[in-house]
Amino acid sequence: MKLRNKVIAAVSIVGMLSGLAACGSASGATGQTTISYFSTWNGSMIKPVIEEFEKDNPNIKVDVSFAANPAQYAQTLRTRISGNQTPDVFMLASEIRDQMIDSGYTLDVTNEPFVKNLSDSNREYLTRKGKVYGASIGAWSNAMAYNPDLLAKVGYSEFPTTWDDFMTMLEKLKDAGIAPYVTPVDQTPHEFQAMLGAHYAATGDKAGERKVFDGKSTFEKEYTPYLTKWNDLFDKGLVSRDMVGANGDDLFAMFTAGKVAVYKSGTWDLDRLKQSGVKFGLAPNPSVNGEGQYLSGNASQGIAIAATAKGAKLEAAKKLLTFLTSEKGLALLEKNTATVITAKNYKTDVIPEYKDLYDNYLMKGKYYLSVNNWPRGTDVLQAEMYAQVQRMVQGEITPAEVGKAMDEKLATVG
């Protein structure tokens, strides 16, 4: 799913299951404690971080394996747990977070000193009934990347703050012969997610999509008004229906070549946008119905300790999380994994174009992701959402029918 670390490429099963020899072996030297760590960061990303940890803790070896692909990771972790091979430390992505916590597989770390370093939003992401079950040290978000020179050609010196004004600007760009907007459609739409998040925040609806799972609402009811707004982009010809199947890298290349005015981007693009040399700005999703501007996004995956870790392994696992949430560990993670750090004990130097979004949205938790509010059936529902959104973009079904299909799919998962 592109709603997490976009910089991570999928790895083969061999790479997924193999440990990194440089990060420790299954049998440590005499007097050493070996712990296992199943990571979503691939070898080249996590290896330098673990090497520094082992230098600082010579009595601990970390046996690392990894899987960058979300589906592979979730399946492999479940298989290891069912086979009594639970890693001592593992990652909590949104798709498996609730299952891992609710099933008792993760250790309660509420009283561990490193928890105080977590931002409020990151701590809340891993909190259940007042208890914290891991460490989340960063976040990601979408952003509207725009070319100010192309916007100026149709009279705009600033990016629109409302959806209606945004649509008007796109129409003016199109009339001027400028390609107005490109956005990927191989996922739950970022713009739609931001609209939902803004709506729930503005109305004080803390239950949000969880009402659907409690039988108090439906996807059709919750989704239709905002999917309709988003689908207007295609119905009005402001975004090509050819976006179905479009490659994200190709869309990025179009934007950096000056061939399109606005591009749906995010934190995964920050470094390469800056390196491209293109003049650009970044803006939050425009407000719908006066409900405020918002982002789609999520806290970074949690790093959890297995509830089965005991004795020396438990203490070693705690030391690893303490290191990863320390200033030194956070600096290494920022450098090697491209994570945008949000921890309280670390100052992140984001690019100037993203600073407003970082300070006023990311650090304040003004971002939203539907899957965080789906207590069950996340894998199945995500796949259904992707498929139905693409059908809608192609003009085969209506926004209301997307929600209806989601309701029908939910009925099959209980």
C-alpha positions in Angstrom: 0.0 0.0 0.0 1.4 3.4 -1.0 -0.2 4.9 2.3 3.1 4.0 4.2 6.8 4.1 3.4 6.8 4.6 -0.4 10.5 4.3 -0.5 10.4 0.6 0.3 10.5 -1.8 -2.6 8.9 -5.2 -2.4 11.4 -8.0 -1.6 11.5 -11.6 -2.6 10.4 -14.4 -0.3 14.1 -15.3 0.1 15.0 -11.8 1.2 12.0 -11.6 3.4 12.8 -14.7 5.3 16.6 -14.5 5.5 18.3 -12.8 8.4 21.0 -10.2 7.8 24.3 -11.9 8.7 25.9 -8.6 9.6 23.2 -7.9 12.1 23.8 -11.0 14.2 23.4 -14.8 14.1 20.9 -17.1 15.8 23.6 -18.1 18.3 25.4 -15.3 19.8 28.8 -15.5 21.3 29.3 -16.5 24.9 27.6 -14.0 27.2 25.6 -12.5 24.4 21.8 -12.4 24.2 20.3 -12.8 20.7 16.9 -11.4 19.8 15.0 -11.7 16.6 13.5 -8.6 14.8 11.1 -8.9 11.9 11.2 -5.6 10.1 9.3 -3.9 7.3 12.4 -1.8 6.5 14.6 -3.8 4.1 18.2 -4.8 4.7 19.9 -1.8 3.3 17.7 0.5 5.4 17.8 -1.2 8.8 21.3 -2.7 8.7 23.2 0.6 9.6 20.8 1.2 12.4 21.2 -2.2 14.0 25.0 -2.1 13.5 25.1 1.1 15.6 22.9 -0.5 18.3 25.1 -3.5 18.5 28.2 -1.3 18.9 26.6 0.4 21.8 25.4 -2.9 23.2 28.1 -5.5 22.5 26.3 -8.1 24.7 23.3 -8.1 22.4 23.0 -9.5 18.9 20.0 -8.8 16.7 18.9 -11.4 14.2 17.0 -9.4 11.5 14.6 -10.6 8.8 12.4 -8.4 6.8 9.4 -8.1 4.4 8.7 -4.8 2.8 5.5 -5.9 1.0 2.6 -5.4 3.5 0.7 -8.5 2.5 3.8 -10.7 2.7 4.7 -9.2 6.0 1.3 -9.7 7.6 1.0 -13.3 6.4 4.6 -14.2 7.4 4.1 -12.7 10.9 0.9 -14.6 11.4 2.6 -17.8 10.3 5.5 -17.4 12.7 3.2 -16.7 15.6 1.0 -19.7 14.8 4.2 -21.8 14.6 5.4 -20.6 18.0 8.2 -18.6 16.3 7.1 -15.2 17.3 9.9 -12.6 16.7 11.0 -10.8 19.9 10.5 -7.5 18.1 8.2 -6.8 15.2 6.3 -4.1 13.3 2.7 -3.1 13.7 1.2 -1.9 10.4 -2.4 -0.7 10.4 -3.5 -3.9 8.7 -2.5 -6.1 11.6 -2.2 -3.6 14.5 -5.6 -4.3 16.0 -5.3 -8.1 15.6 -1.8 -8.2 17.2 -2.8 -6.0 20.2 -6.3 -7.4 20.8 -5.0 -11.0 20.6 -2.4 -10.3 23.3 0.7 -10.8 21.1 2.2 -7.4 22.0 3.7 -6.3 25.3 2.3 -3.4 27.3 5.1 -0.8 27.4 3.1 2.0 28.9 5.5 2.6 31.8 8.7 2.3 29.7 10.7 5.5 29.7 10.9 5.7 25.9 7.2 6.2 25.6 7.5 9.8 26.8 9.5 10.5 23.6 6.5 9.7 21.4 4.2 12.4 20.0 0.7 12.4 21.2 -0.6 11.2 17.8 1.9 8.4 17.6 1.3 7.3 21.1 -2.5 7.3 20.5 -2.0 5.2 17.4 -0.7 2.3 19.6 -2.9 2.9 22.6 -5.8 0.6 23.7 -7.8 1.2 26.8 -5.2 3.5 28.2 -2.2 1.2 27.6 0.5 1.6 25.0 1.7 -1.3 23.0 4.8 -0.1 21.1 6.7 2.8 19.7 5.7 4.8 16.5 8.3 7.4 15.8 7.2 9.2 12.6 4.4 9.8 10.2 3.7 10.3 6.5 1.1 12.4 4.7 0.0 13.3 1.2 0.4 16.8 -0.1 -0.8 18.7 -3.2 2.4 19.5 -5.2 1.9 22.4 -7.5 3.8 24.4 -10.1 3.4 28.1 -9.1 4.5 29.3 -12.5 1.7 27.3 -14.2 -0.8 28.5 -11.7 0.2 32.1 -12.2 -0.7 31.7 -15.9 -4.4 31.5 -14.9 -4.2 34.1 -12.2 -3.4 32.2 -9.1 -0.6 33.4 -6.8 -1.7 31.0 -4.0 -3.1 27.5 -3.9 -6.9 27.3 -3.3 -8.0 26.5 0.2 -11.5 25.3 -0.7 -12.5 22.4 -2.9 -14.8 24.5 -5.1 -12.0 27.1 -5.7 -9.7 24.2 -6.4 -12.0 22.8 -9.1 -12.4 26.2 -10.6 -8.7 26.6 -10.9 -8.4 23.2 -12.6 -11.0 24.2 -15.1 -9.1 27.4 -15.9 -5.9 25.4 -16.3 -7.7 23.0 -18.7 -9.2 25.9 -20.7 -5.7 27.4 -21.0 -4.4 24.2 -22.5 -2.5 23.2 -19.4 -2.8 19.7 -18.0 -4.4 20.5 -14.6 -4.0 17.5 -12.3 -2.7 13.9 -12.0 -3.4 11.6 -9.1 -2.9 7.9 -8.7 -6.0 5.7 -8.4 -4.4 2.4 -7.4 -5.3 3.0 -3.8 -8.0 4.6 -1.6 -7.9 8.2 -2.9 -5.8 10.5 -0.7 -8.2 13.5 -1.4 -11.2 11.4 -0.3 -9.4 10.3 2.9 -8.5 13.9 3.8 -12.1 14.9 3.3 -13.4 12.2 5.6 -10.8 13.1 8.2 -11.7 16.8 8.1 -15.4 15.9 8.3 -15.0 13.7 11.4 -12.8 16.3 13.1 -15.1 19.2 12.3 -18.2 17.4 13.6 -16.5 15.9 16.6 -17.5 12.4 15.4 -15.0 10.3 17.3 -16.5 7.0 16.2 -16.2 7.8 12.5 -16.1 4.7 10.3 -16.2 2.5 13.3 -19.9 3.1 13.3 -20.1 1.0 10.2 -18.6 -2.0 12.0 -20.9 -1.4 15.0 -24.0 -1.5 12.7 -24.8 2.1 13.3 -24.0 3.4 9.8 -22.9 2.1 6.4 -20.0 2.7 4.1 -22.5 3.9 1.5 -23.7 6.6 3.9 -20.3 7.7 5.1 -18.5 7.6 1.8 -21.0 8.8 -0.9 -20.8 12.6 -0.3 -17.1 12.7 -0.4 -16.4 10.1 -3.1 -18.8 12.1 -5.2 -16.7 15.3 -4.7 -13.6 13.4 -5.7 -15.2 11.6 -8.6 -16.2 15.0 -10.0 -12.5 15.3 -11.1 -13.1 12.6 -13.6 -16.7 13.3 -14.5 -15.7 16.9 -15.4 -12.7 15.8 -17.4 -10.2 17.5 -15.1 -8.3 14.3 -14.5 -8.1 11.6 -17.2 -9.8 8.3 -16.7 -6.5 6.9 -18.0 -5.2 7.3 -14.4 -6.3 3.8 -13.9 -3.1 1.8 -14.2 -0.9 4.9 -14.3 2.5 4.5 -12.8 3.3 6.8 -9.9 6.8 7.4 -11.2 5.5 8.4 -14.6 3.1 11.0 -12.9 6.0 12.3 -10.9 8.1 12.7 -14.1 5.2 14.6 -15.8 5.1 17.1 -12.9 8.9 17.6 -12.7 9.0 18.1 -16.4 6.5 20.9 -16.1 3.8 19.0 -18.1 1.1 19.2 -15.4 0.2 21.9 -12.9 -0.8 19.8 -9.8 0.3 16.4 -8.7 -0.9 14.3 -5.8 2.4 13.9 -3.9 3.5 13.2 -0.3 6.3 12.8 2.1 7.7 9.9 0.0 8.5 12.4 -2.7 10.1 15.2 -0.6 13.7 14.4 -1.4 13.3 13.7 -5.0 11.1 16.8 -5.6 13.9 18.9 -4.1 16.5 17.2 -6.1 14.6 17.5 -9.4 15.2 21.3 -9.6 11.5 22.0 -10.4 9.9 25.0 -8.8 7.1 23.7 -6.6 4.9 24.3 -3.6 3.0 22.0 -1.3 -0.5 22.4 0.1 -3.0 20.5 2.2 -6.2 19.1 0.8 -8.7 21.9 0.1 -11.6 22.3 2.5 -15.0 20.8 1.7 -18.2 22.3 3.1 -16.2 24.5 5.4 -14.9 21.5 7.3 -11.3 22.6 7.2 -8.2 21.6 5.4 -6.7 18.2 6.2 -4.2 15.6 5.0 -4.5 11.9 4.4 -1.7 10.1 6.3 -0.8 7.9 9.2 1.6 7.4 12.0 4.5 5.3 11.1 4.3 1.6 11.8 4.7 0.7 15.4 7.7 -1.2 16.7 6.4 -3.7 19.3 7.9 -6.2 21.7 6.4 -9.7 21.7 4.4 -10.6 24.8 6.3 -13.9 24.7 9.7 -12.2 25.2 11.1 -13.1 28.7 14.2 -12.7 30.8 17.3 -11.5 29.0 15.5 -11.4 25.7 12.9 -9.1 27.1 15.5 -6.7 28.5 17.4 -6.8 25.2 14.3 -6.0 23.3 13.5 -3.0 25.6 17.0 -1.7 25.0 16.5 -1.9 21.3 13.3 0.1 21.5 15.0 2.6 23.8 17.8 3.0 21.2 15.4 3.4 18.3 13.5 6.1 20.1 16.7 7.9 21.3 18.1 11.0 19.5 20.9 8.8 18.0 18.5 6.1 16.9 16.0 8.5 15.4 18.7 10.3 13.4 19.8 6.9 12.0 16.2 6.0 11.1 15.6 9.3 9.5 18.8 9.0 7.4 18.4 5.4 6.4 14.6 4.8 6.1 13.4 8.3 4.9 10.9 8.4 7.8 9.7 11.8 8.7 10.3 11.9 12.5 7.7 13.3 14.8 9.2 12.2 18.2 9.2 14.9 20.9 12.9 14.5 21.6 14.1 15.0 18.0 14.2 18.1 15.7 13.5 17.2 12.1 14.7 19.5 9.4 12.1 19.1 6.7 12.3 21.0 3.4 10.9 24.5 3.4 8.1 23.7 1.1 6.8 21.1 3.6 7.4 23.0 6.8 3.8 24.4 7.2 2.3 21.0 6.6 4.8 19.4 9.1 4.2 22.0 11.8 0.5 22.5 11.5 -0.8 19.2 10.2 1.6 16.3 10.7 2.7 17.3 14.2 -0.9 18.2 15.2 -2.3 14.9 14.0 -4.5 16.5 11.3 -4.3 13.5 9.0 -6.6 10.5 8.4 -6.5 7.0 7.1 -9.6 4.8 6.9 -7.9 1.5 7.6 -7.0 2.7 11.1 -10.7 2.6 11.9 -11.5 -0.8 10.5 -11.3 -3.2 13.4 -11.6 -6.3 11.2 -11.3 -7.5 7.6 -8.8 -4.8 6.7 -7.0 -6.9 4.0 -10.2 -7.9 2.3 -11.8 -4.4 2.6 -8.7 -2.7 1.2 -8.6 -4.9 -1.8 -12.4 -4.3 -2.4 -11.9 -0.5 -2.0 -9.1 -0.4 -4.6 -11.1 -2.5 -7.1 -14.3 -0.5 -6.7 -12.6 2.9 -6.9 -11.0 1.9 -10.2 -14.4 0.9 -11.5 -15.9 4.2 -10.5 -13.0 6.1 -12.2 -13.7 4.2 -15.4 -17.4 5.3 -15.2 -18.7 1.8 -14.6 -20.3 2.4 -11.2 -21.4 5.4 -9.1 -19.9 6.6 -5.8 -22.9 5.2 -4.0 -22.3 1.8 -5.5 -18.7 1.9 -4.2 -20.1 2.2 -0.7 -22.7 -0.4 -1.3 -20.1 -2.9 -2.5 -18.0 -2.2 0.6 -21.0 -2.9 2.8 -21.6 -6.2 1.0 -18.0 -7.2 1.4 -18.0 -6.3 5.1 -21.0 -8.6 5.5 -18.8 -11.5 4.4 -16.1 -10.9 7.0 -18.4 -10.7 10.0 
